Amino acid sequence: MLEINSKNIRFLSRMGAQGVLGQVVYENACDDADFFALSADLGIPSGFERIMKQFPDKFLDIGIAEANMLSVAAGIADEKTPAIATSWSPFATYRCADQMRVFMGCMRKNIKVIGMGSGLHTPYLGSSHYGVGDVAVAMSIPGIDVIAPADGLEIYAALNAALKNDRPTYIRLTGGDTLPMIYKEDFRFEIGKANLIKQGSDVLIVGCGYILSETIKAAEILEKNGISCTVADMHTIKPIDTEFLKTASDYRLTVTVEEHSVFGGLGSAVLKALSELNIQKPFCSLGIDDFFPTVGSYSYLLKQCGLDSESIADRIMKKLEKINNNNSVN
């Protein structure tokens, strides 16, 4: 295991999401942990090159056959050996939805599905590769934990935490070759417990994944306009941290920000929790609306979806103006 210090945190940031995945799997292999890593013809993009060379007995390449990969993973997990199965997020979820439903949901097999390049992080491959609904697929299946870590250190922590339990888990990896450093020192990561990034008083902003870095920048823009924001990292979308969400009653507005469809993701999970908590305060869900963005650079895609920091801040300010206007009328 890596010692968590400033040098290694920078190291994890520079590795990118798949690089961190490979690091965790390699370290567990070096520790002689019981597991198999499976890939759908994406061993090297998954960061598995060292596993493939040094621990070939712990790696299986199933080929471009994601559904078969989940079936093989279920067979491995049936022998009480955890299976880590990776592919690009839309293929790991949409294409494997029935296998996830049967093997991970109904049969509760210890399979960790890793959706790589999720959100808009395969920008030039087009809508077939955008991971904009993967969380919705995994969320709809009973019994599956859904985790969306935000930076290199949190990916490292989330993967290790998931490997220590026997629950079926979907882990959503967002981010390119380098990752923002949201956590600059060691922190407590617990599945199902949100982390507070910044404390404010007017608006509660809840985010997860790589887009949390844009959310933090948006909060800084809002601060310059006199709007004080709390920013929370809701890295576990299922099970959601309802205890933390009780604090939403203290704010003028709660906002969720996600690099995912506005249907069936973080926003839907938070809104459901707020409804069950009977918190009747203004709410706004920012994500990808009901369309596939036009191909372009990552920054261009974020701008299209209103998910760059400036757009996030502007949308929150407009929502607050609307709330203030409604209050003045009443």
C-alpha positions as a LaTeX table, in Angstrom:
\begin{tabular}{lrrr}
\hline
Residue & $x$ (\AA) & $y$ (\AA) & $z$ (\AA) \\
\hline
Met1 & 0.00 & 0.00 & 0.00 \\
Leu2 & 1.17 & 3.51 & $-0.75$ \\
Glu3 & 2.04 & 5.79 & 2.13 \\
Ile4 & $-0.39$ & 8.69 & 1.86 \\
Asn5 & 1.78 & 11.79 & 1.74 \\
Ser6 & 1.96 & 14.87 & $-0.49$ \\
Lys7 & 4.34 & 13.19 & $-2.95$ \\
Asn8 & 2.14 & 10.13 & $-3.45$ \\
Ile9 & $-1.04$ & 12.21 & $-3.66$ \\
Arg10 & 0.54 & 14.10 & $-6.57$ \\
Phe11 & 1.64 & 10.74 & $-8.00$ \\
Leu12 & $-1.94$ & 9.43 & $-7.93$ \\
Ser13 & $-3.19$ & 12.65 & $-9.54$ \\
Arg14 & $-0.74$ & 12.34 & $-12.44$ \\
Met15 & $-1.61$ & 8.67 & $-13.01$ \\
Gly16 & $-5.15$ & 9.39 & $-14.13$ \\
Ala17 & $-8.20$ & 7.32 & $-13.19$ \\
Gln18 & $-7.23$ & 4.10 & $-14.97$ \\
Gly19 & $-3.66$ & 4.42 & $-13.76$ \\
Val20 & $-4.87$ & 4.51 & $-10.16$ \\
Leu21 & $-7.06$ & 1.48 & $-10.85$ \\
Gly22 & $-4.01$ & $-0.38$ & $-12.12$ \\
Gln23 & $-1.98$ & 0.70 & $-9.09$ \\
Val24 & $-4.57$ & $-0.62$ & $-6.64$ \\
Val25 & $-4.95$ & $-3.93$ & $-8.44$ \\
Tyr26 & $-1.16$ & $-4.33$ & $-8.70$ \\
Glu27 & $-0.66$ & $-3.61$ & $-4.99$ \\
Asn28 & $-3.30$ & $-6.16$ & $-4.05$ \\
Ala29 & $-1.63$ & $-8.74$ & $-6.29$ \\
Cys30 & 1.73 & $-8.02$ & $-4.63$ \\
Asp31 & 0.03 & $-8.61$ & $-1.26$ \\
Asp32 & $-1.22$ & $-11.97$ & $-2.57$ \\
Ala33 & $-4.85$ & $-10.89$ & $-2.19$ \\
Asp34 & $-7.44$ & $-13.33$ & $-3.52$ \\
Phe35 & $-9.04$ & $-11.85$ & $-6.65$ \\
Phe36 & $-9.19$ & $-11.97$ & $-10.44$ \\
Ala37 & $-9.02$ & $-8.95$ & $-12.74$ \\
Leu38 & $-11.00$ & $-9.26$ & $-15.97$ \\
Ser39 & $-10.95$ & $-7.07$ & $-19.05$ \\
Ala40 & $-12.96$ & $-6.86$ & $-22.25$ \\
Asp41 & $-9.88$ & $-6.41$ & $-24.49$ \\
Leu42 & $-8.85$ & $-3.33$ & $-22.49$ \\
Gly43 & $-6.11$ & $-4.68$ & $-20.25$ \\
Ile44 & $-3.57$ & $-1.92$ & $-20.89$ \\
Pro45 & $-6.14$ & 0.96 & $-20.90$ \\
Ser46 & $-7.38$ & $-0.46$ & $-17.58$ \\
Gly47 & $-3.90$ & $-0.01$ & $-16.10$ \\
Phe48 & $-3.37$ & $-3.77$ & $-15.89$ \\
Glu49 & $-0.06$ & $-4.01$ & $-17.79$ \\
Arg50 & 1.98 & $-4.95$ & $-14.69$ \\
Ile51 & $-0.63$ & $-7.53$ & $-13.65$ \\
Met52 & $-0.62$ & $-9.04$ & $-17.12$ \\
Lys53 & 3.17 & $-9.41$ & $-17.07$ \\
Gln54 & 3.92 & $-10.25$ & $-13.44$ \\
Phe55 & 0.73 & $-11.95$ & $-12.24$ \\
Pro56 & $-0.83$ & $-13.56$ & $-15.34$ \\
Asp57 & $-2.60$ & $-16.08$ & $-13.09$ \\
Lys58 & $-4.71$ & $-13.22$ & $-11.69$ \\
Phe59 & $-5.78$ & $-11.75$ & $-15.03$ \\
Leu60 & $-8.25$ & $-12.81$ & $-17.72$ \\
Asp61 & $-8.85$ & $-11.05$ & $-21.05$ \\
Ile62 & $-12.29$ & $-12.08$ & $-22.24$ \\
Gly63 & $-12.12$ & $-10.10$ & $-25.47$ \\
Ile64 & $-14.72$ & $-7.69$ & $-26.80$ \\
Ala65 & $-17.54$ & $-9.56$ & $-25.07$ \\
Glu66 & $-18.57$ & $-7.59$ & $-22.00$ \\
Ala67 & $-21.63$ & $-9.69$ & $-21.17$ \\
Asn68 & $-19.50$ & $-12.84$ & $-21.24$ \\
Met69 & $-16.97$ & $-11.05$ & $-19.01$ \\
Leu70 & $-19.66$ & $-10.59$ & $-16.32$ \\
Ser71 & $-20.69$ & $-14.23$ & $-16.67$ \\
Val72 & $-17.09$ & $-15.37$ & $-16.16$ \\
Ala73 & $-16.78$ & $-12.96$ & $-13.23$ \\
Ala74 & $-19.88$ & $-14.55$ & $-11.66$ \\
Gly75 & $-18.35$ & $-18.01$ & $-12.01$ \\
Ile76 & $-15.16$ & $-16.83$ & $-10.32$ \\
Ala77 & $-17.10$ & $-15.09$ & $-7.54$ \\
Asp78 & $-19.14$ & $-18.27$ & $-7.02$ \\
Glu79 & $-15.93$ & $-19.80$ & $-5.65$ \\
Lys80 & $-15.72$ & $-16.93$ & $-3.11$ \\
Thr81 & $-13.00$ & $-15.14$ & $-5.07$ \\
Pro82 & $-13.73$ & $-11.44$ & $-5.76$ \\
Ala83 & $-13.80$ & $-10.45$ & $-9.43$ \\
Ile84 & $-12.89$ & $-7.01$ & $-10.79$ \\
Ala85 & $-14.36$ & $-6.47$ & $-14.26$ \\
Thr86 & $-13.53$ & $-3.40$ & $-16.36$ \\
Ser87 & $-14.69$ & $-1.76$ & $-19.56$ \\
Trp88 & $-15.74$ & 1.66 & $-20.84$ \\
Ser89 & $-18.71$ & 2.69 & $-18.73$ \\
Pro90 & $-21.55$ & 2.43 & $-21.29$ \\
Phe91 & $-20.44$ & $-1.08$ & $-22.25$ \\
Ala92 & $-19.90$ & $-2.11$ & $-18.62$ \\
Thr93 & $-23.48$ & $-1.11$ & $-17.76$ \\
Tyr94 & $-25.90$ & $-0.87$ & $-20.71$ \\
Arg95 & $-24.40$ & $-3.87$ & $-22.47$ \\
Cys96 & $-24.13$ & $-5.87$ & $-19.24$ \\
Ala97 & $-27.36$ & $-4.73$ & $-17.60$ \\
Asp98 & $-28.95$ & $-8.19$ & $-17.54$ \\
Gln99 & $-25.80$ & $-9.86$ & $-16.23$ \\
Met100 & $-25.51$ & $-7.18$ & $-13.53$ \\
Arg101 & $-29.16$ & $-7.69$ & $-12.64$ \\
Val102 & $-28.90$ & $-11.48$ & $-12.33$ \\
Phe103 & $-25.38$ & $-12.05$ & $-11.00$ \\
Met104 & $-24.88$ & $-8.91$ & $-8.88$ \\
Gly105 & $-28.48$ & $-8.08$ & $-7.97$ \\
Cys106 & $-30.32$ & $-11.38$ & $-7.67$ \\
Met107 & $-27.35$ & $-13.61$ & $-6.80$ \\
Arg108 & $-25.32$ & $-10.98$ & $-4.86$ \\
Lys109 & $-21.98$ & $-12.15$ & $-6.29$ \\
Asn110 & $-18.86$ & $-10.30$ & $-5.14$ \\
Ile111 & $-18.19$ & $-8.54$ & $-8.44$ \\
Lys112 & $-16.73$ & $-5.06$ & $-8.71$ \\
Val113 & $-17.62$ & $-3.54$ & $-12.08$ \\
Ile114 & $-15.42$ & $-0.60$ & $-13.01$ \\
Gly115 & $-16.87$ & 1.80 & $-15.58$ \\
Met116 & $-13.93$ & 3.62 & $-17.16$ \\
Gly117 & $-14.00$ & 6.94 & $-19.01$ \\
Ser118 & $-17.42$ & 7.71 & $-17.62$ \\
Gly119 & $-19.29$ & 10.95 & $-18.11$ \\
Leu120 & $-17.80$ & 12.81 & $-21.07$ \\
His121 & $-14.21$ & 11.65 & $-20.75$ \\
Thr122 & $-14.04$ & 9.95 & $-24.14$ \\
Pro123 & $-14.89$ & 13.25 & $-25.89$ \\
Tyr124 & $-13.87$ & 12.42 & $-29.45$ \\
Leu125 & $-15.36$ & 8.91 & $-29.59$ \\
Gly126 & $-18.91$ & 10.24 & $-29.79$ \\
Ser127 & $-22.20$ & 9.50 & $-28.11$ \\
Ser128 & $-21.76$ & 5.71 & $-28.30$ \\
His129 & $-18.94$ & 6.04 & $-25.74$ \\
Tyr130 & $-20.34$ & 8.77 & $-23.50$ \\
Gly131 & $-21.10$ & 7.40 & $-20.04$ \\
Val132 & $-24.12$ & 9.55 & $-19.32$ \\
Gly133 & $-26.54$ & 6.92 & $-17.97$ \\
Asp134 & $-24.36$ & 4.31 & $-16.30$ \\
Val135 & $-25.31$ & 5.32 & $-12.76$ \\
Ala136 & $-29.00$ & 5.06 & $-13.64$ \\
Val137 & $-28.51$ & 1.46 & $-14.79$ \\
Ala138 & $-26.60$ & 0.41 & $-11.68$ \\
Met139 & $-28.91$ & 2.36 & $-9.33$ \\
Ser140 & $-31.96$ & 0.52 & $-10.63$ \\
Ile141 & $-30.62$ & $-2.89$ & $-9.59$ \\
Pro142 & $-31.25$ & $-3.84$ & $-5.94$ \\
Gly143 & $-28.24$ & $-4.57$ & $-3.76$ \\
Ile144 & $-25.50$ & $-2.82$ & $-5.76$ \\
Asp145 & $-23.36$ & $-0.09$ & $-4.21$ \\
Val146 & $-22.66$ & 2.81 & $-6.60$ \\
Ile147 & $-19.51$ & 4.89 & $-6.04$ \\
Ala148 & $-18.19$ & 7.89 & $-8.01$ \\
Pro149 & $-14.82$ & 9.04 & $-6.58$ \\
Ala150 & $-13.58$ & 12.54 & $-7.40$ \\
Asp151 & $-9.77$ & 12.51 & $-7.61$ \\
Gly152 & $-6.77$ & 10.20 & $-7.60$ \\
Leu153 & $-6.56$ & 9.78 & $-3.84$ \\
Glu154 & $-10.28$ & 9.13 & $-3.54$ \\
Ile155 & $-10.23$ & 6.59 & $-6.38$ \\
Tyr156 & $-7.40$ & 4.84 & $-4.54$ \\
Ala157 & $-9.39$ & 4.87 & $-1.28$ \\
Ala158 & $-12.69$ & 3.85 & $-2.89$ \\
Leu159 & $-11.24$ & 0.88 & $-4.75$ \\
Asn160 & $-9.46$ & $-0.43$ & $-1.67$ \\
Ala161 & $-12.59$ & 0.05 & 0.46 \\
Ala162 & $-14.73$ & $-1.81$ & $-2.07$ \\
Leu163 & $-12.27$ & $-4.71$ & $-2.26$ \\
Lys164 & $-12.45$ & $-5.14$ & 1.52 \\
Asn165 & $-16.16$ & $-6.01$ & 1.49 \\
Asp166 & $-18.17$ & $-8.63$ & $-0.36$ \\
Arg167 & $-20.93$ & $-6.35$ & $-1.70$ \\
Pro168 & $-21.57$ & $-6.10$ & $-5.45$ \\
Thr169 & $-20.29$ & $-2.68$ & $-6.47$ \\
Tyr170 & $-20.25$ & $-0.39$ & $-9.48$ \\
Ile171 & $-17.42$ & 2.16 & $-9.42$ \\
Arg172 & $-17.61$ & 5.03 & $-11.87$ \\
Leu173 & $-14.26$ & 6.44 & $-12.99$ \\
Thr174 & $-14.25$ & 9.93 & $-14.46$ \\
Gly175 & $-11.28$ & 12.03 & $-15.51$ \\
Gly176 & $-8.58$ & 11.93 & $-18.13$ \\
Asp177 & $-4.83$ & 11.36 & $-17.98$ \\
Thr178 & $-4.42$ & 13.71 & $-15.02$ \\
Leu179 & $-6.83$ & 14.39 & $-12.18$ \\
Pro180 & $-7.53$ & 17.42 & $-9.97$ \\
Met181 & $-6.21$ & 17.28 & $-6.42$ \\
Ile182 & $-9.34$ & 17.81 & $-4.36$ \\
Tyr183 & $-7.94$ & 15.99 & $-1.34$ \\
Lys184 & $-4.46$ & 17.32 & $-0.59$ \\
Glu185 & $-3.91$ & 15.18 & 2.51 \\
Asp186 & $-5.10$ & 11.86 & 3.84 \\
Phe187 & $-8.78$ & 11.71 & 4.76 \\
Arg188 & $-11.37$ & 9.26 & 5.96 \\
Phe189 & $-13.19$ & 7.46 & 3.17 \\
Glu190 & $-16.24$ & 5.47 & 4.17 \\
Ile191 & $-18.72$ & 3.97 & 1.74 \\
Gly192 & $-22.08$ & 5.66 & 2.27 \\
Lys193 & $-20.70$ & 8.73 & 4.09 \\
Ala194 & $-20.33$ & 12.11 & 2.34 \\
Asn195 & $-17.29$ & 14.32 & 2.86 \\
Leu196 & $-17.46$ & 18.05 & 3.50 \\
Ile197 & $-15.14$ & 19.97 & 1.16 \\
Lys198 & $-16.11$ & 23.55 & 2.01 \\
Gln199 & $-18.41$ & 25.13 & 4.60 \\
Gly200 & $-20.78$ & 27.97 & 3.74 \\
Ser201 & $-24.19$ & 29.30 & 4.72 \\
Asp202 & $-26.42$ & 30.08 & 1.70 \\
Val203 & $-26.29$ & 27.20 & $-0.79$ \\
Leu204 & $-25.53$ & 23.49 & $-0.36$ \\
Ile205 & $-23.84$ & 22.08 & $-3.48$ \\
Val206 & $-23.55$ & 18.29 & $-3.66$ \\
Gly207 & $-21.30$ & 16.76 & $-6.31$ \\
Cys208 & $-19.29$ & 13.66 & $-7.12$ \\
Gly209 & $-16.65$ & 12.50 & $-9.57$ \\
Tyr210 & $-14.32$ & 14.66 & $-11.64$ \\
Ile211 & $-16.98$ & 17.38 & $-12.06$ \\
Leu212 & $-16.59$ & 18.16 & $-8.36$ \\
Ser213 & $-13.49$ & 20.17 & $-9.34$ \\
Glu214 & $-15.67$ & 22.44 & $-11.55$ \\
Thr215 & $-18.19$ & 22.65 & $-8.71$ \\
Ile216 & $-15.54$ & 23.93 & $-6.30$ \\
Lys217 & $-14.50$ & 26.59 & $-8.84$ \\
Ala218 & $-18.17$ & 27.56 & $-9.26$ \\
Ala219 & $-18.47$ & 27.98 & $-5.48$ \\
Glu220 & $-15.49$ & 30.35 & $-5.57$ \\
Ile221 & $-17.20$ & 32.41 & $-8.30$ \\
Leu222 & $-20.37$ & 32.53 & $-6.22$ \\
Glu223 & $-18.40$ & 33.65 & $-3.15$ \\
Lys224 & $-17.15$ & 36.66 & $-5.15$ \\
Asn225 & $-20.80$ & 37.52 & $-5.79$ \\
Gly226 & $-21.68$ & 37.38 & $-2.10$ \\
Ile227 & $-23.15$ & 33.86 & $-2.10$ \\
Ser228 & $-21.67$ & 31.55 & 0.55 \\
Cys229 & $-21.59$ & 27.89 & $-0.45$ \\
Thr230 & $-21.13$ & 24.57 & 1.27 \\
Val231 & $-19.64$ & 21.96 & $-1.08$ \\
Ala232 & $-20.01$ & 18.25 & $-0.30$ \\
Asp233 & $-18.52$ & 15.21 & $-2.00$ \\
Met234 & $-21.29$ & 12.61 & $-2.22$ \\
His235 & $-18.93$ & 9.93 & $-3.51$ \\
Thr236 & $-21.38$ & 7.15 & $-2.68$ \\
Ile237 & $-24.58$ & 7.61 & $-4.64$ \\
Lys238 & $-26.03$ & 4.35 & $-3.34$ \\
Pro239 & $-26.42$ & 4.00 & $-0.43$ \\
Ile240 & $-26.90$ & 7.77 & $-0.16$ \\
Asp241 & $-25.88$ & 9.58 & 3.03 \\
Thr242 & $-29.30$ & 10.64 & 4.33 \\
Glu243 & $-27.86$ & 11.74 & 7.65 \\
Phe244 & $-25.72$ & 14.36 & 5.93 \\
Leu245 & $-28.62$ & 15.47 & 3.73 \\
Lys246 & $-30.60$ & 16.46 & 6.80 \\
Thr247 & $-28.43$ & 19.60 & 6.77 \\
Ala248 & $-30.18$ & 20.72 & 3.56 \\
Ser249 & $-32.85$ & 22.31 & 5.75 \\
Asp250 & $-30.26$ & 24.90 & 6.82 \\
Tyr251 & $-29.76$ & 26.35 & 3.31 \\
Arg252 & $-31.73$ & 28.57 & 0.94 \\
Leu253 & $-31.07$ & 26.14 & $-1.92$ \\
Thr254 & $-29.68$ & 22.64 & $-2.45$ \\
Val255 & $-27.98$ & 21.93 & $-5.79$ \\
Thr256 & $-26.64$ & 18.66 & $-7.20$ \\
Val257 & $-23.99$ & 18.70 & $-9.92$ \\
Glu258 & $-23.12$ & 15.57 & $-11.88$ \\
Glu259 & $-21.47$ & 14.56 & $-15.15$ \\
His260 & $-24.40$ & 12.27 & $-15.85$ \\
Ser261 & $-27.93$ & 12.45 & $-17.14$ \\
Val262 & $-30.34$ & 14.40 & $-14.94$ \\
Phe263 & $-32.44$ & 11.23 & $-15.02$ \\
Gly264 & $-31.56$ & 8.48 & $-12.54$ \\
Gly265 & $-28.28$ & 9.80 & $-11.14$ \\
Leu266 & $-27.09$ & 11.77 & $-8.13$ \\
Gly267 & $-29.82$ & 14.40 & $-8.44$ \\
Ser268 & $-32.55$ & 11.78 & $-8.44$ \\
Ala269 & $-31.03$ & 10.02 & $-5.41$ \\
Val270 & $-30.66$ & 13.25 & $-3.42$ \\
Leu271 & $-34.17$ & 14.47 & $-4.30$ \\
Lys272 & $-35.65$ & 11.13 & $-3.21$ \\
Ala273 & $-33.79$ & 11.37 & 0.10 \\
Leu274 & $-34.90$ & 14.97 & 0.69 \\
Ser275 & $-38.49$ & 13.99 & $-0.01$ \\
Glu276 & $-38.32$ & 11.11 & 2.47 \\
Leu277 & $-36.78$ & 13.49 & 5.02 \\
Asn278 & $-39.66$ & 15.91 & 4.36 \\
Ile279 & $-37.24$ & 18.77 & 3.65 \\
Gln280 & $-39.32$ & 21.24 & 1.65 \\
Lys281 & $-36.64$ & 23.64 & 0.47 \\
Pro282 & $-35.76$ & 24.77 & $-3.09$ \\
Phe283 & $-33.78$ & 22.19 & $-5.06$ \\
Cys284 & $-31.94$ & 22.26 & $-8.38$ \\
Ser285 & $-30.36$ & 19.35 & $-10.29$ \\
Leu286 & $-27.57$ & 20.21 & $-12.75$ \\
Gly287 & $-26.43$ & 17.51 & $-15.14$ \\
Ile288 & $-26.73$ & 16.44 & $-18.75$ \\
Asp289 & $-30.19$ & 17.14 & $-20.11$ \\
Asp290 & $-32.11$ & 14.85 & $-22.45$ \\
Phe291 & $-29.66$ & 14.91 & $-25.37$ \\
Phe292 & $-26.28$ & 13.62 & $-26.55$ \\
Pro293 & $-23.70$ & 16.44 & $-26.78$ \\
Thr294 & $-21.99$ & 17.13 & $-30.09$ \\
Val295 & $-18.48$ & 15.70 & $-30.39$ \\
Gly296 & $-15.65$ & 18.04 & $-29.40$ \\
Ser297 & $-13.09$ & 18.68 & $-26.71$ \\
Tyr298 & $-13.93$ & 17.91 & $-23.08$ \\
Ser299 & $-14.19$ & 21.62 & $-22.25$ \\
Tyr300 & $-16.48$ & 22.11 & $-25.26$ \\
Leu301 & $-18.73$ & 19.27 & $-24.08$ \\
Leu302 & $-18.94$ & 20.71 & $-20.56$ \\
Lys303 & $-19.91$ & 24.09 & $-21.98$ \\
Gln304 & $-22.66$ & 22.48 & $-24.11$ \\
Cys305 & $-24.08$ & 20.82 & $-21.01$ \\
Gly306 & $-23.76$ & 23.87 & $-18.77$ \\
Leu307 & $-21.33$ & 22.03 & $-16.52$ \\
Asp308 & $-18.24$ & 24.23 & $-16.69$ \\
Ser309 & $-17.61$ & 26.29 & $-13.56$ \\
Glu310 & $-18.90$ & 29.58 & $-15.03$ \\
Ser311 & $-22.13$ & 27.96 & $-16.25$ \\
Ile312 & $-22.70$ & 26.18 & $-12.94$ \\
Ala313 & $-22.30$ & 29.45 & $-11.03$ \\
Asp314 & $-24.55$ & 31.32 & $-13.46$ \\
Arg315 & $-27.31$ & 28.71 & $-13.24$ \\
Ile316 & $-27.21$ & 28.75 & $-9.44$ \\
Met317 & $-27.38$ & 32.56 & $-9.37$ \\
Lys318 & $-30.40$ & 32.53 & $-11.70$ \\
Lys319 & $-32.11$ & 29.94 & $-9.50$ \\
Leu320 & $-31.51$ & 32.11 & $-6.42$ \\
Glu321 & $-32.88$ & 35.17 & $-8.25$ \\
Lys322 & $-36.01$ & 33.22 & $-9.09$ \\
Ile323 & $-36.40$ & 32.15 & $-5.46$ \\
Asn324 & $-35.94$ & 35.74 & $-4.29$ \\
Asn325 & $-38.51$ & 37.02 & $-6.83$ \\
Asn326 & $-41.04$ & 34.40 & $-5.75$ \\
Asn327 & $-40.50$ & 35.31 & $-2.09$ \\
Ser328 & $-40.96$ & 39.03 & $-2.79$ \\
Val329 & $-44.25$ & 38.33 & $-4.61$ \\
Asn330 & $-45.50$ & 36.23 & $-1.70$ \\
\hline
\end{tabular}
